[in-house]
Structure formats: structure tokens, C-alpha cells
């Protein structure tokens, strides 16, 4: 799986949830969607990328924050 494709997909999820007025609900929505619909391998690659590039790895700020806050649910 291409990491750039995963980042693009994660950012699209983030764009959807970015319109939520409740930030905590948006962050939970992003991580919940990734946890439910992405394979373990996809989640692992995304986490590895964020570990390798702590500046955000090309992710939207809301997606990077969701990964940071809910990392234990995505691992």
C-alpha cells in the first residue's frame, strides 16, 4: 500500500470531520473511522509514517491530532 495514498485518504476523512463544531467529537470520529474501516496493516503504516515524520507527515493538522490523541485505539 502506498503511504501517500493512505495520507490522502486520511486527509479526506479529516476534511469531513473538520466541519464538526465539537473538536473532541471530530477527533474521535476520525480515529473511529480509521479503526473501523482500515486494515491493521494500513493503520500500522500510517502510524509508522507519523513516527518517522513528527512534523505531521503531510497530514492535515486535525488528522495528526486525532492520531496523537487516539493512538492507542489505532495500534
C-alpha atoms as one frame of an Amber mdcrd trajectory, in Angstrom:
protein
   0.000   0.000   0.000   1.329   3.409  -0.978   1.773   5.697   2.050   0.869
   8.776   0.017  -2.474   7.174  -0.806  -3.067   6.462   2.889  -2.248  10.061
   3.781  -4.605  11.306   1.079  -7.398   9.044   2.383  -6.782  10.095   5.999
  -6.897  13.749   4.970 -10.219  13.238   3.191 -11.630  11.719   6.373 -10.248
  14.697   8.281 -11.854  17.155   5.860 -15.237  15.606   6.534 -14.902  15.721
  10.325 -13.273  19.171  10.349 -16.727  20.728   9.969 -17.868  19.292  13.319
 -18.311  22.067  15.887 -17.123  19.804  18.731 -13.375  19.217  18.278 -13.284
  16.167  20.580 -16.132  14.570  18.627 -14.304  15.266  15.359 -11.081  13.689
  16.630 -12.966  10.639  17.862 -14.800  10.404  14.533 -11.553  10.392  12.564
  -9.894   7.752  14.693 -13.067   5.672  14.863 -13.450   5.689  11.082  -9.820
   4.659  10.558 -10.096   1.940  13.206 -13.317   0.503  11.764 -12.611   0.653
   8.046  -8.843   0.386   7.637  -6.961  -2.883   7.866  -4.389  -3.341  10.634
  -1.635  -3.065   8.024  -2.955   0.274   6.768  -3.155   1.636  10.317   0.345
   0.382  11.124   1.815   2.059   8.024   0.121   5.343   8.912   1.445   5.200
  12.486   4.943   4.335  11.251   4.841   7.328   8.917   3.787   9.692  11.685
   6.578   8.315  13.897   9.153   8.786  11.134   7.988  12.330  10.331   6.815
  14.024  13.526   6.111  17.264  11.626   2.797  15.781  10.507   3.868  13.548
   7.621   1.703  15.540   5.195  -1.425  15.058   7.278  -3.922  17.791   7.962
  -3.494  19.157  11.500  -6.822  17.681  12.622  -5.809  14.213  11.390  -2.381
  14.409  13.046  -4.073  15.471  16.285  -6.612  12.635  16.076  -3.793  10.129
  15.622  -1.881  11.593  18.543  -4.885  11.714  20.897  -6.294   8.294  19.949
  -3.088   6.474  19.037  -3.759   3.581  21.425  -7.037   2.832  19.629  -5.320
   2.744  16.243  -2.404   0.492  17.143
